[in-house]
Amino acid sequence: MKRHNRAALAVAALALVIPVSGCASLLSPHQTAEYIYNGGDGASGSVGDIEVRGLLLITDEEGSGPAQLFFTLINSGESTAKVSLEVGGTTVSESVKAGETFVQDPKSPETSSEDVVTVDGLKAEPGDLVDITIKNGSDEKVFETQLLTDVLPYYEEYVPSESPSESPSNMPGDDADTAEGTAAANG
């Protein structure tokens, strides 16, 4: 092999090694270890010893009705925590014992509360970020979570229904309508 061919081959090999070795520094453990991946829907974070997971709101597609609030609270502290969540004029307060988890999802088998938490006073459109203030003792943090809708099929069952009316309405075929119709016909 001629001398200039070997020199050209060495330069080509060096040209390949330098960029590849530079890219490895982009994937170093020092940089990727700081990234926190949120593997589910909703916001996450912590307030003092309370870890917050799956914080989200779900409403109907138009955003015209109330929204249902979902969250999980994990107490990694050594004493019971009194936690409150405030959103759209609604406040929810829960006590979470040390080392325990509180799940607010009435349809989940792990739920801690079968009650549906609805928020009526939202001034947000579907897709908007909504501020939720979470307090744990003297610690307080504002989380931003997206207002999701039932556009995704797996959220359809989580859209809260409107409150039932105070007085029931008579539908065609009800006994009251039938009696009135019969009285009018017999007139």
Protein Blocks (a to p, Z undefined) as FASTA:
>chain_A
ZZklmmmmmmmmmmmmmmmmmmmmmmgfklmmmpccdfbgcddddehjbccehiacdddf
kopaccddddddddfbfbdcdddddeehiacdddddehiacdddfkbmkbcbfbdcddfk
bccdehiacdddddehjbccddddddddfkbmklmmmpccddddfbdcddehiaklmmmm
mmmmmZZ
